[in-house]
Amino acid sequence: MELTGRLVGDAQVRTLKDSRQVVSFTVAINDYFKPKGEAEGKQVALYIQCGYWISTRVAERLTKGNIVEINGRLYVTAYKDMQGEPKATLNCHVNSIKVHGKGQSSEPKAKQQSPESLTEPLDDLPF
């Protein structure tokens, strides 16, 4: 299944007892809908706990706020919380990851180069 969402925190590399390593991260997928007959729309978020087993090098690029596209297998884990209430988490065994960056940012953009600032004249093309 292919999903696109935003990372809710920095990825963490976890080492298991048998020395295998997994990159763990959480993706939030936001959705907006307007129920029939209501004036106000509703915004909901779906959180997916992800594990990537192929390489730990990707962890440094998986930082909070980045938009990622993941491809993998979804599964549900059911458990009981400390009060005995039934709970569940949606998980993904990730096969591939594409990092799309932070999307729109409030930070100023880097200065664009103007044609005058290029070192070679524009009309001196080598072909």
C-alpha positions as CSV (number, residue, x, y, z in Angstrom):
1,M,0.0,0.0,0.0
2,E,1.3,3.5,-0.8
3,L,0.7,6.3,1.7
4,T,1.8,9.9,1.9
5,G,2.0,11.8,5.2
6,R,4.0,14.0,7.5
7,L,6.5,12.7,10.1
8,V,5.4,13.5,13.6
9,G,8.9,13.2,15.1
10,D,12.5,12.3,14.2
11,A,13.1,8.7,13.2
12,Q,14.9,6.4,15.8
13,V,17.2,3.5,15.1
14,R,16.4,0.6,17.5
15,T,18.7,-2.4,18.0
16,L,17.0,-5.7,18.8
17,K,18.4,-8.4,21.0
18,D,19.7,-10.3,18.0
19,S,21.6,-7.2,16.8
20,R,19.2,-6.4,13.9
21,Q,18.4,-2.8,13.5
22,V,15.1,-1.1,12.5
23,V,14.3,2.5,11.8
24,S,11.1,3.4,13.7
25,F,9.0,6.5,12.9
26,T,5.4,7.7,12.9
27,V,3.5,9.2,9.9
28,A,0.4,11.3,10.3
29,I,-2.1,11.4,7.4
30,N,-4.5,14.3,7.6
31,D,-8.0,14.3,6.1
32,Y,-10.8,16.8,5.9
33,F,-14.4,16.0,5.2
34,K,-17.8,17.7,5.7
35,P,-20.5,15.4,7.0
36,K,-23.8,15.6,5.2
37,G,-26.2,18.1,6.7
38,E,-23.5,19.9,8.9
39,A,-22.2,23.3,8.3
40,E,-18.7,22.7,9.8
41,G,-16.2,20.3,8.3
42,K,-14.1,17.9,10.4
43,Q,-10.4,17.4,10.3
44,V,-9.0,14.0,11.4
45,A,-5.5,12.6,11.5
46,L,-4.5,8.9,11.1
47,Y,-1.3,7.9,12.8
48,I,0.7,5.0,11.4
49,Q,3.7,3.4,13.3
50,C,6.3,2.5,10.7
51,G,9.3,0.2,10.7
52,Y,12.0,0.1,8.0
53,W,14.4,-2.8,8.1
54,I,16.5,-2.4,4.9
55,S,18.9,0.3,5.9
56,T,19.5,2.6,8.9
57,R,21.1,5.4,6.8
58,V,17.7,6.8,5.9
59,A,17.1,7.7,9.5
60,E,19.1,10.9,9.3
61,R,16.8,12.2,6.5
62,L,13.6,11.3,8.4
63,T,13.1,14.4,10.6
64,K,10.0,15.9,12.1
65,G,7.8,17.7,9.7
66,N,9.1,16.1,6.5
67,I,6.6,14.8,4.0
68,V,7.3,11.2,3.1
69,E,5.8,8.7,0.7
70,I,6.0,5.1,2.0
71,N,5.2,1.8,0.4
72,G,4.6,-1.3,2.5
73,R,2.3,-3.7,4.2
74,L,-0.2,-2.5,6.8
75,Y,-1.2,-4.5,9.9
76,V,-3.0,-3.9,13.1
77,T,-1.7,-4.6,16.6
78,A,-4.3,-5.0,19.4
79,Y,-3.5,-4.6,23.1
80,K,-4.9,-3.6,26.5
81,D,-3.8,-0.4,28.2
82,M,-2.9,-0.1,31.9
83,Q,-6.6,0.3,32.8
84,G,-7.5,-2.9,30.9
85,E,-9.2,-1.0,28.0
86,P,-8.7,-2.5,24.5
87,K,-6.6,-0.4,22.2
88,A,-5.1,-0.9,18.7
89,T,-2.3,0.7,16.6
90,L,-2.0,0.8,12.8
91,N,1.4,-0.3,11.7
92,C,3.3,-0.4,8.4
93,H,6.2,-2.7,7.5
94,V,7.9,-0.3,5.1
95,N,9.5,-1.5,1.9
96,S,10.4,1.9,0.3
97,I,10.6,5.5,1.4
98,K,10.7,8.7,-0.6
99,V,11.4,11.9,1.4
100,H,9.8,15.0,-0.2
101,G,11.0,17.6,2.3
102,K,9.2,19.9,4.6
103,G,6.7,21.3,2.1
104,Q,5.9,24.9,2.7
105,S,8.1,26.5,5.3
106,S,8.1,29.8,7.2
107,E,11.9,30.1,6.7
108,P,13.1,32.5,4.0
109,K,13.9,30.9,0.7
110,A,17.5,30.9,-0.5
111,K,18.4,33.7,-2.9
112,Q,17.8,32.9,-6.5
113,Q,20.6,33.6,-9.0
114,S,19.8,36.2,-11.5
115,P,21.1,35.8,-15.1
116,E,23.5,38.7,-14.4
117,S,25.2,36.9,-11.6
118,L,26.2,33.9,-13.7
119,T,30.0,33.8,-14.5
120,E,29.6,33.1,-18.2
121,P,27.7,35.3,-20.6
122,L,24.4,33.9,-21.7
123,D,25.0,34.4,-25.4
124,D,28.3,32.4,-25.3
125,L,26.8,28.9,-25.4
126,P,29.2,26.0,-26.3
127,F,26.8,24.5,-28.9
